Amino acid sequence: MTASDPATWPLVPRNNSFEDHVVGRVFEHHWGRTVHASDNIAFTTQTLAFNPVYFNRDAAIADGHADEVVNPLLVFAVVFGLSVEDLSESGGPFLGARDVRYLRNVHPGETLYASSTVLEARESDSRPDTGIVTWRTVGRDAAGEPVVEFTRTNLVRKRIEGRTLADVPEGFAEDFRVGDRFRHARSRTVTDLDLNGLTLLVMNTAAGHFSEQEMAATPFGGRINFGGLTLSLAIGLATQDTTGRAVREIGLDDVAFPLPVRHGDTIGAATEVLSVEPAGQDADVTFRHHGINQRGETVCRATRTVRLRTRAAQAAGSPAAPALAPTAPTGR
């Protein structure tokens, strides 16, 4: 590998290590999540939780509720999920939860937010590269009223020394300089659902993405991923580090797929900054995104221009995307 190989570029960290979890520290998790009726129905039916108040509005109203009731386990899971980036994304099994309290019903269309406090942090006796951390997490509605709270415990990895890390961008245009190059922390494995479900979701009828019979006798030997999905995955993996404060997408250019992606491949992403041009109070930033498979091979490239908020525009009170930078600093 060479310095120009995207697989070797500095990594933008997206986690906190065990050392960052000091007892008493409070994390205000920076995302919120609106829970839709479709989320509730899908979760309830997939888990076979067939209480009609979760999916039948008539039954829910007849039972005295204002609307369908969001399955409480979905409320728990969403609030848990909102906390993961700050608490346990660095890896380590979920060891358990206790004292889970549902404080009121949640209804479709409500937005949930979360915060967590470190209750306990100790080194693991059996795993020297990890510690055991316990947090108390509270999920709140848009008015700040608690709807669920729970205590959970995870193994959390200790800080890995010696890695070359890039600065964590806040997402403003000023964070990017021409020539910057960095890798993104997350990756995603392509599943059978992707090859079938997501291809058909966008009404792509090319059978090579969802029919083994059609592809068995071809040089590919089997189905390959829809290129638009590979592109979307590479850009999606880069989004939080590059365009979490985007005003709008301007366009794409030079999209290429050097190698096919198959079921079971894992895709990561890397980005280089090509240009930063003023655009009124904001700036148009052009990135080149690279999709990289588990062997370090580039499977997708695309040039993407996005209008980003500047700090000056934010300070001046221009309409902006919701703040996405965590209030608690990311561990390095």
C-alpha positions in Angstrom: 0.0 0.0 0.0 1.1 3.6 -0.7 0.3 7.0 0.9 -2.2 7.5 -2.0 -4.1 4.3 -1.1 -7.3 5.3 0.7 -7.1 2.3 2.9 -4.0 3.8 4.6 -5.3 7.3 5.3 -5.7 8.6 8.9 -8.9 7.3 10.6 -11.6 9.7 11.9 -12.5 8.1 15.3 -16.1 7.6 16.1 -16.1 6.2 19.6 -15.1 6.8 23.2 -12.7 4.4 24.9 -12.9 3.0 28.4 -10.6 5.7 29.7 -13.2 8.3 28.7 -15.9 6.9 30.9 -15.2 8.8 34.2 -17.8 8.2 36.9 -20.2 11.1 36.9 -19.6 12.1 33.3 -22.8 13.0 31.5 -23.3 12.4 27.8 -26.0 14.4 25.9 -26.4 12.2 22.9 -26.6 14.4 19.9 -29.1 12.7 17.7 -32.9 12.5 18.1 -35.1 10.0 16.4 -38.7 10.4 15.3 -40.6 7.1 15.7 -43.0 6.6 12.9 -46.0 4.3 12.7 -44.2 2.2 10.1 -41.3 1.7 12.6 -43.7 0.5 15.2 -45.6 -1.9 12.9 -42.4 -3.4 11.5 -40.8 -3.8 14.9 -43.9 -5.3 16.4 -44.7 -7.8 13.6 -41.0 -8.8 13.2 -40.9 -9.6 17.0 -44.4 -11.2 17.0 -45.6 -8.9 19.7 -49.2 -9.1 18.6 -50.9 -6.7 21.1 -53.3 -4.8 18.8 -52.7 -1.4 20.6 -49.3 -1.4 18.8 -50.7 -1.7 15.3 -54.4 -1.1 15.3 -55.5 2.5 15.9 -59.1 1.6 16.4 -58.2 -1.0 19.1 -55.9 1.5 20.8 -58.5 4.2 20.9 -61.1 1.8 22.1 -58.7 0.9 24.9 -58.5 4.5 26.0 -55.3 5.6 24.2 -54.9 8.7 22.1 -53.4 6.8 19.2 -51.5 3.6 18.6 -49.0 2.9 21.3 -45.3 2.5 20.3 -44.1 -0.9 21.5 -42.2 -0.1 24.7 -39.3 -2.4 23.7 -39.0 -0.2 20.5 -38.8 2.9 22.7 -36.1 1.2 24.8 -34.2 0.1 21.7 -34.3 3.5 20.0 -33.1 5.3 23.2 -30.4 2.6 23.6 -29.4 3.1 20.0 -29.1 6.9 20.4 -26.6 6.3 23.1 -24.3 3.8 21.3 -22.1 6.2 19.4 -20.9 7.9 22.7 -21.0 4.9 25.0 -20.2 1.6 23.3 -19.5 1.9 19.6 -15.9 1.0 20.1 -16.9 -2.6 20.7 -17.6 -4.9 23.5 -20.7 -7.0 24.3 -23.9 -5.6 25.9 -23.7 -7.4 29.3 -27.2 -6.5 30.5 -29.7 -4.0 31.8 -31.7 -3.4 34.9 -34.3 -1.1 36.4 -35.9 -0.4 33.0 -38.8 2.0 33.6 -41.4 3.0 31.1 -42.6 6.4 32.4 -45.4 7.0 29.9 -46.7 5.7 26.6 -45.1 7.0 23.4 -47.2 7.5 20.2 -46.1 7.5 16.5 -44.7 10.8 15.4 -43.0 11.6 18.6 -39.2 12.4 18.6 -37.0 10.8 21.3 -33.7 12.1 22.7 -31.3 10.6 25.2 -28.7 11.3 27.8 -26.5 9.0 29.9 -24.5 9.3 33.1 -21.5 7.0 33.9 -22.3 5.2 37.2 -19.4 2.8 37.4 -16.2 2.0 35.4 -13.7 -0.7 36.3 -11.1 -2.8 34.5 -12.0 -6.3 33.4 -10.3 -9.0 35.3 -10.4 -11.5 32.4 -10.0 -9.1 29.4 -7.0 -6.7 29.9 -7.9 -4.8 26.7 -11.3 -3.8 28.0 -13.2 -2.4 31.0 -16.7 -2.8 32.3 -18.9 0.4 32.3 -22.4 1.0 33.7 -24.5 4.0 32.7 -28.0 5.3 33.6 -29.7 6.4 30.4 -32.8 8.5 30.1 -35.0 8.9 27.0 -36.9 12.1 26.7 -39.6 13.6 24.4 -39.2 16.9 22.5 -40.3 18.8 25.6 -37.6 17.2 27.7 -39.9 15.0 29.7 -38.6 11.5 30.5 -40.4 8.6 28.8 -38.0 5.7 29.6 -35.0 5.2 31.8 -32.7 2.2 32.4 -29.3 1.1 33.6 -27.1 -0.9 31.3 -23.6 -2.4 31.3 -21.1 -3.1 28.5 -17.6 -4.2 28.0 -15.8 -1.2 26.4 -12.4 -1.4 24.7 -9.4 0.5 26.1 -7.8 3.2 24.0 -5.6 1.8 21.2 -2.3 3.6 21.2 -0.1 4.3 18.2 -2.9 4.7 15.6 -2.8 7.6 13.2 -6.0 9.5 13.7 -7.5 12.5 11.9 -9.3 15.3 13.7 -13.0 14.8 14.2 -14.7 17.4 12.0 -17.8 19.2 13.3 -19.1 19.4 9.8 -18.7 23.1 9.1 -17.1 24.2 5.8 -14.1 25.6 7.7 -13.2 22.1 8.9 -12.1 21.1 5.4 -8.9 22.0 3.6 -8.0 21.1 0.0 -5.8 18.0 0.2 -7.3 16.6 3.4 -7.5 12.8 3.3 -9.1 10.5 5.9 -10.9 7.2 6.5 -14.2 6.8 8.1 -14.6 4.5 11.2 -17.7 2.6 10.2 -18.1 -0.2 7.7 -21.1 -2.3 6.6 -21.5 -5.9 5.3 -23.7 -6.3 2.3 -26.5 -8.8 3.1 -29.0 -10.8 1.1 -31.6 -8.2 2.1 -29.5 -5.5 0.2 -29.3 -7.6 -3.0 -33.0 -8.4 -3.0 -34.9 -6.0 -0.9 -33.1 -2.7 -1.5 -32.7 -3.3 -5.2 -36.4 -3.9 -5.6 -37.3 -1.1 -3.2 -36.0 1.4 -5.9 -37.7 -0.7 -8.7 -34.4 -1.8 -10.3 -35.5 -4.8 -12.4 -32.0 -5.9 -13.4 -32.2 -9.6 -12.5 -28.4 -9.8 -11.9 -29.0 -8.2 -8.5 -31.7 -10.5 -7.3 -31.8 -13.7 -9.4 -29.1 -16.4 -8.8 -30.5 -18.3 -11.8 -29.8 -15.4 -14.1 -26.2 -15.0 -12.9 -25.1 -18.6 -12.4 -23.7 -19.1 -15.9 -22.1 -15.6 -16.2 -18.5 -14.8 -15.5 -19.6 -13.2 -12.2 -20.9 -16.6 -11.0 -23.7 -15.1 -8.9 -25.6 -11.9 -8.0 -23.7 -8.6 -7.7 -24.7 -5.5 -5.7 -26.6 -2.8 -7.5 -24.0 0.0 -8.1 -26.4 2.7 -6.9 -26.6 0.9 -3.6 -22.8 0.6 -3.4 -22.5 4.3 -4.1 -25.2 5.2 -1.5 -23.4 3.0 1.0 -20.0 4.6 0.4 -21.5 8.1 0.7 -23.6 7.2 3.7 -20.6 5.9 5.6 -18.9 9.2 4.9 -21.8 11.5 5.7 -21.4 12.1 9.4 -17.8 13.1 9.0 -18.3 15.3 6.0 -21.9 16.6 5.5 -23.8 16.3 8.7 -24.4 20.1 8.5 -25.1 20.1 4.8 -27.4 22.8 3.5 -28.1 20.8 0.3 -26.5 18.4 -2.1 -25.2 20.1 -5.3 -24.4 17.0 -7.4 -22.2 14.0 -8.2 -19.6 13.5 -10.9 -17.0 10.8 -12.0 -18.9 7.9 -10.5 -17.0 4.7 -11.1 -17.2 1.1 -10.0 -13.8 -0.6 -10.5 -14.8 -3.9 -8.9 -18.1 -5.6 -8.2 -19.5 -6.0 -4.7 -21.1 -9.3 -3.7 -23.2 -10.7 -0.8 -20.9 -10.9 2.2 -18.5 -8.2 1.2 -17.8 -5.5 3.8 -17.6 -1.9 2.6 -15.8 1.0 4.3 -15.2 4.5 3.0 -12.5 7.1 2.7 -12.6 10.8 1.6 -10.4 13.4 0.1 -11.2 17.1 -0.1 -10.9 18.5 -3.7 -12.1 22.1 -3.3 -13.8 24.6 -1.0 -15.5 27.5 -2.7 -17.5 30.4 -1.1 -21.2 30.3 -1.8 -22.8 33.4 -0.2 -22.6 32.9 3.6 -22.0 29.2 3.0 -19.4 27.2 1.0 -19.5 24.5 -1.7 -17.2 21.7 -0.7 -16.2 19.0 -3.2 -15.2 15.6 -1.9 -14.0 12.5 -3.6 -15.4 9.5 -1.8 -13.9 6.0 -2.1 -15.7 2.8 -1.2 -13.3 0.1 0.0 -13.9 -3.6 0.5 -12.5 -5.9 3.2 -9.4 -6.5 1.1 -8.5 -2.8 0.9 -9.7 -2.7 -2.8 -11.5 0.3 -4.1 -15.0 -0.8 -5.3 -16.5 2.7 -5.9 -15.4 6.3 -6.5 -17.5 9.4 -6.8 -16.9 13.2 -6.7 -19.6 14.9 -4.6 -20.3 18.6 -4.2 -22.3 19.7 -1.2 -23.2 23.2 0.2 -22.0 23.3 3.8 -22.9 25.7 6.6 -20.0 28.0 7.7 -19.5 28.9 11.4 -20.1 32.6 10.4 -23.5 31.8 8.9 -24.3 29.7 12.0 -23.4 32.5 14.3 -25.4 35.0 12.2 -28.5 32.9 12.7 -28.9 31.6 9.2 -31.3 28.7 8.9 -29.3 25.6 9.5 -29.5 21.9 9.8 -29.8 20.6 13.4 -26.6 20.5 15.3 -25.0 17.1 15.0 -21.7 17.5 16.9 -21.8 15.7 20.3 -21.6 17.9 23.3 -19.3 15.4 25.0 -15.9 15.3 23.2 -15.0 12.1 21.4 -12.3 10.1 23.1 -8.9 10.1 21.3 
